[in-house]
Amino acid sequence: MSPQEDLSALQSRARDFRKTILKIITRAGSGHPGGSLSVIDLLTALYFDKLRHNPKDPEWPDRDRVVLSKGHACPAWYVVLAECGYFDPGHLWTMRQMGSILQGHPDMIRTPGVDMSTGSLGMGFSAAIGMALASKQDARPYRVYAVLGDGECQEGSVWEGAMFAAHYGLDNLVAIVDRNGVQQTGRTEERIRLDPLADKWRAFNWDVAEIDGHDMGAIVSALDRAAAASGRPHAIIARTVKGKGVSFAEGASGYHGKALTEDELVRALAELDGETRG
């Protein structure tokens, strides 16, 4: 079972995770830093405060499931899984190498702790819905958390899934939307407008919370609310910043899928170290 941590400990973990994320992506020479930095606070709170899981028994039948539907942000997931003990942290430095257990998108065959291979946007959410339905039909106690990108919510499969989940009363399902406002080709609202995003989820009969996705207290409270509510699936719209913590990458679509250079990494780590001392 995951230990409960206070907010300051969760915030400290997330800062350290940001540094490791940038290091392993730069080491690999490719990856997705922007969305990894925007989602890391959410994953940190989920794994170290809320999730029922056992890294020593990754196949525990009653474990809560996590599906990273925005699979390109897997560097953030990998550092969290390594810290939890699902695999030796040394594997982080092999990310995206041939034969590594850590590929550029999540692989449920290779990577302990990964319940669904993702990458084709929208498909991970559909799989999470299937898991939640199976939990109900099998009378299992586990919950399912699907982490989506906001650009991913432009996919029609997301809204078909949202309609299905509400129809079947999947109140054991939580969709966490990383609402950083930026996708690979620019701002989401300039590509296909999403706002009012929360109202769209409500219209599909979901229970909805809107939060600051970098406020650890707000994240924990929203997860608590989702676990306590009943009758409807739950959506957490987390307002985040693409590239959070690195000034030159914040809100920049250019760092969606581009590794930092060695010089940029030095600058970024200095900023994050300064934040830690502050």
C-alpha positions as CSV (number, residue, x, y, z in Angstrom):
1,M,0.0,0.0,0.0
2,S,1.2,3.5,-0.7
3,P,2.3,5.5,2.3
4,Q,0.5,8.8,3.1
5,E,2.8,11.8,2.9
6,D,2.3,15.4,4.0
7,L,2.1,18.1,1.4
8,S,5.7,19.4,1.9
9,A,7.1,15.9,1.4
10,L,5.0,15.5,-1.8
11,Q,6.2,18.9,-3.1
12,S,9.8,18.0,-2.4
13,R,9.4,14.7,-4.3
14,A,7.9,16.4,-7.3
15,R,10.8,18.9,-7.4
16,D,13.3,16.1,-7.4
17,F,11.4,14.2,-10.0
18,R,11.4,17.2,-12.3
19,K,15.2,17.2,-12.2
20,T,15.4,13.5,-12.9
21,I,12.9,13.7,-15.8
22,L,15.1,16.3,-17.5
23,K,18.3,14.4,-17.0
24,I,17.0,11.1,-18.4
25,I,15.4,12.8,-21.4
26,T,18.6,14.7,-22.2
27,R,20.6,11.5,-21.7
28,A,18.3,9.8,-24.2
29,G,18.5,12.6,-26.7
30,S,14.7,12.5,-27.3
31,G,11.5,12.5,-25.4
32,H,8.7,14.8,-24.2
33,P,9.8,17.2,-21.4
34,G,6.9,19.7,-21.6
35,G,4.0,17.4,-20.7
36,S,6.1,15.3,-18.3
37,L,6.8,18.4,-16.2
38,S,3.2,19.5,-16.3
39,V,1.9,16.2,-15.1
40,I,4.4,15.2,-12.5
41,D,2.7,16.9,-9.5
42,L,-0.5,14.9,-10.3
43,L,1.4,11.6,-10.6
44,T,3.3,12.3,-7.4
45,A,0.1,12.9,-5.3
46,L,-1.6,9.9,-6.9
47,Y,1.2,7.4,-6.1
48,F,2.4,8.7,-2.8
49,D,-0.9,9.7,-1.2
50,K,-3.9,8.0,-2.8
51,L,-3.1,4.9,-4.8
52,R,-3.7,1.3,-3.4
53,H,-0.8,-0.6,-4.9
54,N,2.1,-2.9,-4.0
55,P,5.3,-2.6,-6.0
56,K,6.4,-6.0,-4.6
57,D,3.4,-7.6,-6.2
58,P,2.7,-5.6,-9.4
59,E,-0.1,-8.0,-10.4
60,W,-2.0,-7.8,-7.2
61,P,-5.6,-8.3,-8.4
62,D,-7.1,-5.6,-6.1
63,R,-4.5,-2.9,-6.9
64,D,-5.8,0.4,-8.2
65,R,-5.0,0.8,-11.9
66,V,-3.3,3.8,-13.6
67,V,-3.5,4.3,-17.3
68,L,-1.3,7.1,-18.7
69,S,-3.4,7.8,-21.8
70,K,-1.1,10.7,-22.7
71,G,1.6,8.1,-23.1
72,H,4.3,10.5,-24.4
73,A,4.6,11.8,-20.9
74,C,6.0,8.5,-19.7
75,P,9.3,9.9,-18.4
76,A,7.3,11.4,-15.5
77,W,5.7,8.0,-14.9
78,Y,9.0,6.2,-15.1
79,V,10.6,8.2,-12.4
80,V,7.6,7.7,-10.1
81,L,7.5,4.0,-10.7
82,A,11.2,3.7,-10.0
83,E,10.9,5.6,-6.8
84,C,8.1,3.4,-5.7
85,G,10.3,0.3,-6.3
86,Y,8.7,-1.3,-9.3
87,F,12.2,-1.5,-10.9
88,D,15.8,-0.6,-10.3
89,P,16.2,3.2,-10.8
90,G,19.3,2.4,-12.9
91,H,16.9,1.5,-15.7
92,L,16.0,5.2,-16.0
93,W,19.3,5.9,-17.7
94,T,18.5,3.4,-20.5
95,M,15.3,5.0,-21.5
96,R,14.6,4.8,-25.3
97,Q,17.6,2.5,-25.8
98,M,17.3,-0.7,-27.8
99,G,16.3,-3.5,-25.4
100,S,15.5,-1.2,-22.5
101,I,12.4,-1.9,-20.3
102,L,11.6,1.9,-20.7
103,Q,10.6,2.9,-24.2
104,G,9.4,6.2,-25.6
105,H,5.8,5.2,-24.8
106,P,4.5,2.9,-22.0
107,D,4.8,-0.8,-22.7
108,M,2.8,-3.2,-20.4
109,I,4.9,-6.2,-21.5
110,R,8.3,-4.7,-20.7
111,T,7.7,-2.4,-17.7
112,P,6.6,-3.4,-14.2
113,G,3.8,-1.3,-13.0
114,V,2.4,-0.4,-16.4
115,D,-1.1,-1.9,-16.9
116,M,-1.7,-0.6,-20.4
117,S,0.5,0.3,-23.4
118,T,-0.4,3.7,-24.7
119,G,0.6,6.2,-27.3
120,S,-2.3,6.5,-29.7
121,L,-4.2,9.3,-28.0
122,G,-7.6,8.5,-26.7
123,M,-7.1,4.7,-26.7
124,G,-5.7,4.6,-23.2
125,F,-8.9,6.2,-21.9
126,S,-11.0,3.5,-23.6
127,A,-8.9,0.8,-21.9
128,A,-9.3,2.4,-18.5
129,I,-13.0,2.4,-19.0
130,G,-12.9,-1.3,-19.7
131,M,-10.9,-1.9,-16.5
132,A,-13.4,0.1,-14.5
133,L,-16.3,-1.9,-16.0
134,A,-14.5,-5.2,-15.2
135,S,-14.0,-4.1,-11.6
136,K,-17.7,-3.6,-11.3
137,Q,-18.6,-6.9,-13.0
138,D,-16.1,-8.9,-11.0
139,A,-17.0,-7.1,-7.7
140,R,-13.4,-6.0,-7.2
141,P,-12.6,-3.0,-5.0
142,Y,-10.1,-1.3,-7.2
143,R,-10.3,2.1,-8.8
144,V,-9.0,3.2,-12.2
145,Y,-7.2,6.5,-12.8
146,A,-6.8,7.6,-16.4
147,V,-4.5,10.5,-17.0
148,L,-5.3,12.4,-20.2
149,G,-3.8,15.3,-22.1
150,D,-6.0,18.2,-23.0
151,G,-5.1,18.0,-26.6
152,E,-6.1,14.4,-26.4
153,C,-9.6,15.5,-25.5
154,Q,-10.0,16.6,-29.1
155,E,-10.2,12.9,-30.0
156,G,-13.8,11.7,-30.6
157,S,-13.0,8.4,-28.8
158,V,-12.7,10.3,-25.5
159,W,-16.2,11.6,-25.7
160,E,-17.6,8.3,-26.8
161,G,-15.9,6.8,-23.7
162,A,-17.2,9.5,-21.5
163,M,-20.7,8.8,-22.6
164,F,-20.3,5.1,-22.0
165,A,-18.7,5.5,-18.5
166,A,-21.6,7.7,-17.3
167,H,-24.2,5.4,-18.8
168,Y,-22.8,2.5,-16.8
169,G,-22.3,4.4,-13.6
170,L,-18.6,3.8,-13.4
171,D,-18.0,5.8,-10.2
172,N,-14.7,3.8,-9.7
173,L,-13.2,5.7,-12.7
174,V,-11.3,9.0,-12.4
175,A,-10.2,10.9,-15.5
176,I,-7.4,13.4,-14.7
177,V,-7.0,15.9,-17.5
178,D,-3.6,17.6,-17.6
179,R,-5.0,21.0,-18.8
180,N,-1.7,22.7,-19.8
181,G,-3.2,24.4,-22.8
182,V,-0.4,23.5,-25.3
183,Q,-0.1,20.6,-27.7
184,Q,2.5,19.7,-30.2
185,T,1.6,22.3,-32.8
186,G,0.6,25.2,-30.6
187,R,-2.1,26.2,-28.2
188,T,-5.1,23.9,-27.9
189,E,-7.6,26.7,-28.2
190,E,-6.0,27.7,-31.6
191,R,-6.3,24.2,-33.0
192,I,-9.6,22.8,-31.8
193,R,-11.2,24.8,-29.0
194,L,-11.9,22.8,-25.8
195,D,-13.3,25.4,-23.5
196,P,-15.6,25.3,-21.6
197,L,-13.9,21.9,-20.9
198,A,-15.4,21.3,-17.5
199,D,-18.9,22.0,-18.7
200,K,-18.4,19.4,-21.5
201,W,-17.6,16.7,-18.9
202,R,-20.6,17.8,-16.8
203,A,-22.8,17.5,-19.9
204,F,-21.8,13.9,-20.2
205,N,-23.0,13.4,-16.5
206,W,-19.6,13.3,-14.9
207,D,-18.8,14.7,-11.4
208,V,-16.2,17.4,-12.1
209,A,-13.6,19.3,-10.1
210,E,-11.4,22.1,-11.5
211,I,-8.1,22.7,-9.7
212,D,-4.7,24.2,-9.9
213,G,-2.7,21.1,-11.0
214,H,0.5,22.4,-9.3
215,D,-1.2,23.0,-5.9
216,M,-0.5,19.8,-4.0
217,G,-3.2,20.4,-1.4
218,A,-5.8,21.0,-4.2
219,I,-4.7,17.8,-5.9
220,V,-4.9,15.7,-2.8
221,S,-8.4,17.2,-2.0
222,A,-9.7,16.5,-5.5
223,L,-8.5,12.9,-5.3
224,D,-10.1,12.5,-1.9
225,R,-13.4,13.9,-3.3
226,A,-13.3,11.5,-6.2
227,A,-12.8,8.5,-3.9
228,A,-15.7,9.6,-1.7
229,A,-18.3,10.5,-4.3
230,S,-20.6,7.8,-5.7
231,G,-22.9,7.2,-8.6
232,R,-21.0,8.9,-11.4
233,P,-17.5,8.8,-12.9
234,H,-15.2,11.6,-11.9
235,A,-13.2,14.1,-13.9
236,I,-10.4,16.3,-12.4
237,I,-9.6,19.2,-14.7
238,A,-6.1,20.2,-13.5
239,R,-4.9,23.5,-14.8
240,T,-1.2,23.1,-15.4
241,V,1.8,24.8,-17.1
242,K,3.6,23.0,-19.9
243,G,7.3,22.7,-18.9
244,K,6.5,23.8,-15.3
245,G,9.6,24.8,-13.3
246,V,11.8,25.7,-16.3
247,S,11.3,29.3,-17.3
248,F,12.3,29.0,-21.0
249,A,10.2,25.9,-21.5
250,E,7.0,27.0,-19.7
251,G,4.1,27.3,-22.1
252,A,6.3,26.6,-25.1
253,S,5.1,24.1,-27.7
254,G,8.7,23.7,-28.9
255,Y,9.5,21.6,-25.9
256,H,6.6,19.3,-26.4
257,G,8.8,16.6,-27.9
258,K,12.3,18.0,-27.9
259,A,15.0,17.0,-25.4
260,L,16.9,19.8,-23.7
261,T,20.5,20.3,-24.8
262,E,23.3,19.8,-22.2
263,D,23.5,23.6,-21.8
264,E,19.8,23.9,-21.4
265,L,19.8,21.1,-18.9
266,V,22.4,23.0,-16.8
267,R,20.2,26.1,-16.8
268,A,17.1,24.2,-16.0
269,L,18.7,22.3,-13.1
270,A,20.0,25.6,-11.7
271,E,16.5,27.0,-11.7
272,L,15.0,23.9,-10.0
273,D,17.8,23.9,-7.4
274,G,17.1,27.6,-6.7
275,E,13.4,26.8,-6.2
276,T,14.4,24.0,-3.8
277,R,16.6,26.4,-1.7
278,G,13.9,29.1,-1.8
